Amino acid sequence: MKYFLILIFAALIILGCDKPFDDKFYKTYREILLVRTEITDSLEANKEVLKVLKKNGYTEEEFRKTFFEKARTEREFIKIIDSLRNSIKSEYKQILDSNNQKK
């Protein structure tokens, strides 16, 4: 149920953004942020991140290279990355708050 709510919130925020994160890189980065938020054990999280990368057609090196290339060439890169991070934090906080209210 928790994961379903995260996906719903993620979809709503993506749809409501001024600049949709339709780029494969940003979708992948967002999925990585979700994994890092949900899995506290770093070894397990790293395994899941590798699965996310593979699912989206990246190797770890290709993703890293794309990250630095976008950081170097895209004017809005930092804004987009910050927006993704903030939306994940916000969604996760809402889920935690709603779970605490149910108790």
N, C-alpha and C positions, 0 to 999 in steps of 0.2 A: 504494500500500500504506500509506504514511504517513497519508494522509487517512482511509483505512478504519479504521485503528487509532484515530485521534482520535475518529471517530464512535462506535466501539465503547465507548471509555472514557467519552465524553460521555454515552452512553445509560446506562451502568452507574452513573455518578455521579448522574445525574438520577433514576434509579429508586431509588437508595439514600438519597436525601435525605429528611429529615424533612418538609419542605414542598416538594412538587414544584413545579418552575418551569413550570407549565402555562399561565401567563398569556402571551398573545401578546407583550407587551412584553419579558418576561424571556427568552423563547425568542429573540427578535430580538436582544436585547442579548448573549446568549451567542454567537450566530452572529457578531456583530460582533467580539467578543473573539477568537474563533477566527481570523477574517480578519486581525485586527491581529497576532496571534501568528505566523501562517503567512507573511504577506507583509511583508517588511521595507521595500520601497520605498513611501514614503508616498503617492505619487500613484496607484500601482496599488492600494494598500490602500483609498484613498478611493473609487476607482471600484467596487471590490468591495463596500464598505460600502453605497454607494448602491444596488447591485443587491440586497443583502440587505434593505435597507429597502423597496425596491419589491416584492420577492417577498413580503414580509410585510404589504404593504398600508399602508406608511407613506411620507410624504414626510420629508425631513430635518427640516423645521420641526415636523411633527406628532410625530415621535419625540422631538425635543428638548422640546417642550411636555409630552408624556407623562412624560418623564424627570423634569422639574422638578415636575410635579404629583404624581407618586408620591413623590418625595423630600419634598415638603411634607406629604403626607397619610398615607402609610403608615408605621406605627411600625417595621416590620421591614425597611424599604427598604435601609438601610445594611448590615444583616446579609446580606440576600439578594444584594446587589451584591458584597459582599466574598466571599461563598461562591462565587458564579459566577467571580469573578476567581481565587480560590485553586484552584478545581477545574480551570480552564484551565491555570494555571501547573503544577499537579501532573501533569496529563495530558501536557502538553508535555514536562516534565522526564522522565517515564517513557518517552516515545517517544524522546527524545534519548538517554537511557541505554541503551535497548534497541538503538538503531541503532549506538551506540558499541561495544556488546558483540559485535555481529555482525562488526565489522571485524577 
